[in-house]
């Protein structure tokens, strides 16, 4: 279930909830999504409000509904935008969708995939209806994957099936298990030296190798990653970065967000990755 924490009124400001507490059982992680239509075309160029409402109503809402939730089940909304000055007025026009506001992060970024994208949204939600007591608490139609009592289930509503989900899943629904949050990783070796200077593909490959090592220490593997954030210093390196992702991750691949940033921890880094993994508690 979703529960907002009771904090002092002066903590975090009044626009958003300072914090929201949820259970991992029924936690839904939705990929970072931008305003692209079913034909792979960007829509509503130059209009931050229309791009935001398109992502929420055309993309996010069907995914939430498929998993048994709605906007009132959203625990966290992450906003990556190239037009941060316009966000407050957009929020004023969309906030009623959520009922009580979720926890929200708003980040100004250098650029998004495409030519006219102004915003990309990520959502974490608590699908309370799946946690309710019933004879079959997981009776939710999932067109992309068979549901089971363990592990994470990929969620894809029928109205979004005609879109390209090869690089990342639309969403993952967690069940019984543990989340492992990895720090943002750069392309360094065991001595802390940058690997693959000037080569975004080689840097990505090194990061994924380290990521797999960390997760194996935690009792899982890189195939347990359910959310990935890609921070790149130049969108022109996206093909090389994504090629390594495609080779490493199995389908359905982790939900993800790909954004361009002005810089990373080391000036030689072309890419950094931040991941969340889900290691299920197996039924016995």
RODO-2510 file (C-alpha; in nm, 4 decimals, decimal comma):
residues 284
     n   res          X          Y          Z
     1     x     0,0000     0,0000     0,0000
     2     x     0,0991     0,3639    -0,0407
     3     x     0,1411     0,5791     0,2655
     4     x     0,2643     0,9382     0,2873
     5     x     0,4954     0,9983     0,5801
     6     x     0,3850     1,2456     0,8449
     7     x     0,6551     1,5116     0,8569
     8     x     0,6748     1,8680     0,9827
     9     x     0,4914     2,1052     0,7522
    10     x     0,8098     2,3014     0,6875
    11     x     0,9961     1,9978     0,5537
    12     x     1,0244     1,9773     0,1754
    13     x     0,7772     2,2526     0,0907
    14     x     0,4075     2,2189     0,0161
    15     x     0,4013     2,1587    -0,3613
    16     x     0,4768     1,7833    -0,3458
    17     x     0,4754     1,5135    -0,0791
    18     x     0,8148     1,5117     0,0971
    19     x     0,8110     1,1314     0,1145
    20     x     0,5868     0,8358     0,0358
    21     x     0,6311     0,4891     0,1842
    22     x     0,5304     0,1787    -0,0143
    23     x     0,5706    -0,1968    -0,0003
    24     x     0,7835    -0,3713    -0,2615
    25     x     0,5022    -0,6245    -0,3044
    26     x     0,2941    -0,4611    -0,5753
    27     x     0,5526    -0,1944    -0,6574
    28     x     0,5255    -0,0880    -1,0216
    29     x     0,8223     0,0725    -1,1976
    30     x     0,7366     0,2443    -1,5289
    31     x     1,0010     0,3292    -1,7849
    32     x     1,0984     0,6861    -1,8601
    33     x     0,8607     0,7867    -2,1410
    34     x     0,8460     1,0892    -2,3705
    35     x     0,5928     1,2190    -2,6222
    36     x     0,6340     0,9787    -2,9147
    37     x     0,3353     0,8302    -3,0972
    38     x     0,2804     0,4737    -3,2192
    39     x     0,4553     0,5560    -3,5485
    40     x     0,7778     0,6555    -3,3738
    41     x     0,7191     1,0258    -3,4314
    42     x     0,7607     1,3055    -3,1801
    43     x     0,4420     1,4965    -3,1048
    44     x     0,3515     1,8439    -2,9728
    45     x     0,6839     2,0115    -3,0495
    46     x     0,7405     2,3223    -2,8389
    47     x     0,4504     2,2584    -2,5997
    48     x     0,5582     2,1321    -2,2564
    49     x     0,2039     2,0958    -2,1238
    50     x     0,0782     1,8922    -2,4199
    51     x     0,3857     1,6680    -2,4157
    52     x     0,3385     1,6056    -2,0436
    53     x    -0,0328     1,5283    -2,0687
    54     x     0,0290     1,3000    -2,3686
    55     x     0,2808     1,0957    -2,1706
    56     x     0,0521     1,0759    -1,8678
    57     x    -0,2795     1,0051    -2,0392
    58     x    -0,1758     0,8091    -2,3498
    59     x     0,1186     0,6106    -2,2118
    60     x     0,1292     0,6050    -1,8322
    61     x    -0,2411     0,5689    -1,7546
    62     x    -0,2922     0,2447    -1,9550
    63     x     0,0132     0,0904    -1,7873
    64     x    -0,1110     0,1858    -1,4422
    65     x    -0,4561     0,0497    -1,5240
    66     x    -0,3092    -0,2762    -1,6588
    67     x    -0,1323    -0,3322    -1,3274
    68     x    -0,4456    -0,2584    -1,1264
    69     x    -0,3643     0,0985    -1,0279
    70     x    -0,4246     0,4561    -1,1342
    71     x    -0,2772     0,8008    -1,0881
    72     x    -0,3797     0,7911    -0,7221
    73     x    -0,1418     0,4951    -0,6779
    74     x     0,1628     0,6924    -0,7971
    75     x     0,4196     0,7178    -0,5171
    76     x     0,6958     0,8991    -0,7052
    77     x     0,7083     1,1061    -1,0228
    78     x     1,0483     1,1888    -1,1706
    79     x     1,0552     1,4707    -1,4250
    80     x     1,3473     1,5291    -1,6620
    81     x     1,2957     1,8429    -1,8660
    82     x     1,4813     2,0826    -2,0931
    83     x     1,2351     2,3589    -1,9974
    84     x     1,2414     2,3605    -1,6196
    85     x     1,1140     2,7187    -1,5999
    86     x     0,7830     2,6065    -1,7465
    87     x     0,7309     2,3111    -1,5130
    88     x     0,5567     2,4906    -1,2202
    89     x     0,2699     2,6077    -1,4413
    90     x     0,2420     2,2617    -1,5997
    91     x     0,2261     2,0998    -1,2559
    92     x    -0,0526     2,3355    -1,1539
    93     x    -0,2575     2,2059    -1,4493
    94     x    -0,1904     1,8322    -1,4061
    95     x    -0,1646     1,7840    -1,0299
    96     x    -0,5364     1,7134    -0,9862
    97     x    -0,4864     1,3795    -1,1656
    98     x    -0,2949     1,2449    -0,8681
    99     x    -0,5323     1,3349    -0,5879
   100     x    -0,2869     1,3914    -0,3059
   101     x     0,0479     1,4753    -0,4669
   102     x     0,3173     1,2077    -0,4899
   103     x     0,6833     1,2561    -0,4113
   104     x     0,8267     1,4473    -0,7084
   105     x     1,1768     1,5175    -0,8404
   106     x     1,2265     1,7730    -1,1181
   107     x     1,5631     1,7869    -1,2962
   108     x     1,6833     2,0206    -1,5703
   109     x     1,8737     1,8305    -1,8396
   110     x     2,0693     1,9141    -2,1535
   111     x     1,8626     1,7073    -2,3937
   112     x     1,6401     1,4079    -2,4640
   113     x     1,6253     1,1527    -2,7419
   114     x     1,4873     1,3184    -3,0569
   115     x     1,4718     1,6739    -3,1820
   116     x     1,1795     1,8355    -3,0017
   117     x     1,1359     1,6450    -2,6747
   118     x     1,0992     1,8734    -2,3745
   119     x     1,0106     1,6263    -2,0994
   120     x     1,0484     1,2616    -1,9998
   121     x     0,8585     1,1169    -1,7052
   122     x     0,9256     0,8174    -1,4801
   123     x     0,6743     0,6735    -1,2364
   124     x     0,6948     0,4430    -0,9353
   125     x     0,3540     0,3307    -0,8114
   126     x     0,2058     0,1082    -0,5441
   127     x    -0,0705    -0,1039    -0,6928
   128     x    -0,2746    -0,1470    -0,3797
   129     x    -0,5397    -0,3645    -0,5463
   130     x    -0,2780    -0,6361    -0,5993
   131     x    -0,1995    -0,6430    -0,2293
   132     x    -0,5604    -0,6866    -0,1212
   133     x    -0,6731    -1,0169     0,0256
   134     x    -0,8658    -1,2262    -0,2232
   135     x    -0,8745    -1,5767    -0,3663
   136     x    -0,6587    -1,4626    -0,6559
   137     x    -0,4822    -1,1356    -0,5688
   138     x    -0,2768    -1,1396    -0,8900
   139     x    -0,5593    -1,1819    -1,1368
   140     x    -0,4375    -0,9074    -1,3704
   141     x    -0,4134    -0,9603    -1,7474
   142     x    -0,0543    -0,9167    -1,8596
   143     x    -0,0128    -0,9500    -2,2329
   144     x     0,3672    -0,9463    -2,2290
   145     x     0,4602    -1,2057    -1,9679
   146     x     0,3115    -1,4872    -1,7635
   147     x     0,2533    -1,3977    -1,4016
   148     x     0,4051    -1,6114    -1,1274
   149     x     0,4282    -1,6050    -0,7492
   150     x     0,7924    -1,4988    -0,7592
   151     x     0,9968    -1,2431    -0,9445
   152     x     0,9141    -0,9341    -1,1470
   153     x     0,6479    -0,9332    -1,4176
   154     x     0,6686    -0,7194    -1,7313
   155     x     0,3513    -0,5155    -1,7857
   156     x     0,2310    -0,4101    -2,1311
   157     x    -0,1297    -0,3091    -2,2033
   158     x    -0,2772    -0,4044    -2,5400
   159     x    -0,3153    -0,0448    -2,6569
   160     x     0,0623    -0,0004    -2,6378
   161     x     0,1635    -0,3321    -2,7957
   162     x     0,2298    -0,1740    -3,1373
   163     x     0,5145     0,0391    -3,0018
   164     x     0,8816    -0,0601    -2,9970
   165     x     0,9760    -0,2118    -2,6601
   166     x     1,2908    -0,3988    -2,7685
   167     x     1,5318    -0,1701    -2,5827
   168     x     1,3340    -0,1555    -2,2592
   169     x     1,0101    -0,2831    -2,1086
   170     x     0,7163    -0,0506    -2,0507
   171     x     0,6978    -0,1423    -1,6825
   172     x     0,7819    -0,4059    -1,4245
   173     x     0,5590    -0,5164    -1,1381
   174     x     0,7431    -0,6430    -0,8303
   175     x     0,6259    -0,9165    -0,6029
   176     x     0,7987    -1,0640    -0,2951
   177     x     1,1665    -0,9709    -0,2869
   178     x     1,4384    -0,7173    -0,2207
   179     x     1,5390    -0,4081    -0,4143
   180     x     1,9096    -0,3418    -0,4617
   181     x     1,9975     0,0206    -0,5401
   182     x     2,3282     0,0656    -0,7191
   183     x     2,5263     0,3870    -0,7160
   184     x     2,5782     0,5620    -1,0446
   185     x     2,8650     0,3713    -1,2063
   186     x     3,1302     0,5134    -1,4342
   187     x     3,3676     0,3274    -1,6690
   188     x     3,6525     0,2531    -1,4282
   189     x     3,8646    -0,0528    -1,3543
   190     x     3,9616    -0,1945    -1,0146
   191     x     4,2334     0,0737    -0,9835
   192     x     3,9872     0,3544    -1,0493
   193     x     4,1271     0,4284    -1,3951
   194     x     3,8921     0,5209    -1,6791
   195     x     3,8438     0,2408    -1,9319
   196     x     3,7765     0,3082    -2,3013
   197     x     3,8618     0,6757    -2,3280
   198     x     3,6758     0,8263    -2,6217
   199     x     3,4770     0,5054    -2,6834
   200     x     3,1223     0,5137    -2,5455
   201     x     3,0621     0,1486    -2,6343
   202     x     3,3707     0,0285    -2,4481
   203     x     3,2810     0,2449    -2,1494
   204     x     2,9285     0,1059    -2,1369
   205     x     3,0627    -0,2488    -2,1614
   206     x     3,2935    -0,1877    -1,8650
   207     x     3,0139    -0,0413    -1,6546
   208     x     2,7846    -0,3366    -1,7258
   209     x     3,0633    -0,5785    -1,6336
   210     x     3,1104    -0,4067    -1,2981
   211     x     2,7340    -0,3914    -1,2452
   212     x     2,7044    -0,7667    -1,2940
   213     x     2,9882    -0,8289    -1,0473
   214     x     2,8196    -0,6146    -0,7807
   215     x     2,4836    -0,7846    -0,8273
   216     x     2,6351    -1,1328    -0,8103
   217     x     2,7808    -1,0356    -0,4741
   218     x     2,4264    -0,9405    -0,3724
   219     x     2,2906    -1,2811    -0,4757
   220     x     2,1576    -1,1853    -0,8174
   221     x     2,2937    -1,0874    -1,1568
   222     x     2,2639    -0,8154    -1,4165
   223     x     1,9502    -0,9893    -1,5454
   224     x     1,7741    -0,8815    -1,2221
   225     x     1,7982    -0,5125    -1,3161
   226     x     1,4471    -0,3657    -1,3430
   227     x     1,5291     0,0043    -1,3778
   228     x     1,8227     0,1658    -1,5582
   229     x     1,9110     0,5319    -1,5936
   230     x     2,1598     0,6258    -1,8631
   231     x     2,3450     0,9563    -1,8318
   232     x     2,5345     1,0463    -2,1492
   233     x     2,7330     1,3592    -2,2275
   234     x     2,6346     1,3507    -2,5962
   235     x     2,3318     1,1985    -2,7684
   236     x     2,5488     1,1063    -3,0665
   237     x     2,6892     0,8225    -2,8532
   238     x     2,3445     0,6706    -2,7987
   239     x     2,3785     0,4002    -3,0710
   240     x     2,7016     0,2622    -2,9222
   241     x     2,5641     0,2718    -2,5680
   242     x     2,2380     0,1042    -2,6637
   243     x     2,4158    -0,1633    -2,8668
   244     x     2,5942    -0,2780    -2,5512
   245     x     2,2686    -0,2727    -2,3567
   246     x     2,0988    -0,4877    -2,6202
   247     x     2,3819    -0,7421    -2,6062
   248     x     2,3887    -0,7614    -2,2270
   249     x     2,0271    -0,7557    -2,1125
   250     x     1,7688    -1,0208    -2,1938
   251     x     1,4107    -0,9387    -2,2917
   252     x     1,2033    -0,8015    -2,1349
   253     x     1,4762    -0,5478    -2,0646
   254     x     1,4776    -0,3111    -1,7679
   255     x     1,2642     0,0003    -1,7800
   256     x     1,4929     0,2910    -1,8534
   257     x     1,5487     0,6600    -1,8997
   258     x     1,8168     0,8005    -2,1325
   259     x     1,9148     1,1642    -2,0823
   260     x     2,1941     1,3956    -2,1884
   261     x     2,3818     1,5716    -1,9107
   262     x     2,6307     1,8578    -1,9141
   263     x     2,8999     1,6568    -1,7392
   264     x     2,9872     1,3506    -1,5310
   265     x     3,2143     1,2863    -1,2331
   266     x     3,5229     1,2467    -1,4521
   267     x     3,5744     1,4575    -1,7676
   268     x     3,6794     1,1438    -1,9602
   269     x     3,3518     0,9669    -1,8900
   270     x     3,1081     0,9641    -2,1800
   271     x     2,8437     0,7634    -1,9957
   272     x     2,7353     0,6606    -1,6466
   273     x     2,4646     0,4140    -1,5455
   274     x     2,2440     0,3993    -1,2376
   275     x     2,0458     0,0821    -1,1722
   276     x     1,7881    -0,0750    -0,9454
   277     x     1,7725    -0,4543    -0,9284
   278     x     1,5005    -0,6765    -0,7903
   279     x     1,6001    -1,0059    -0,6310
   280     x     1,2898    -1,2152    -0,5624
   281     x     1,2232    -1,4199    -0,2529
   282     x     1,1596    -1,7662    -0,3912
   283     x     0,8576    -1,9598    -0,2693
   284     x     0,9375    -2,2774    -0,0837
***
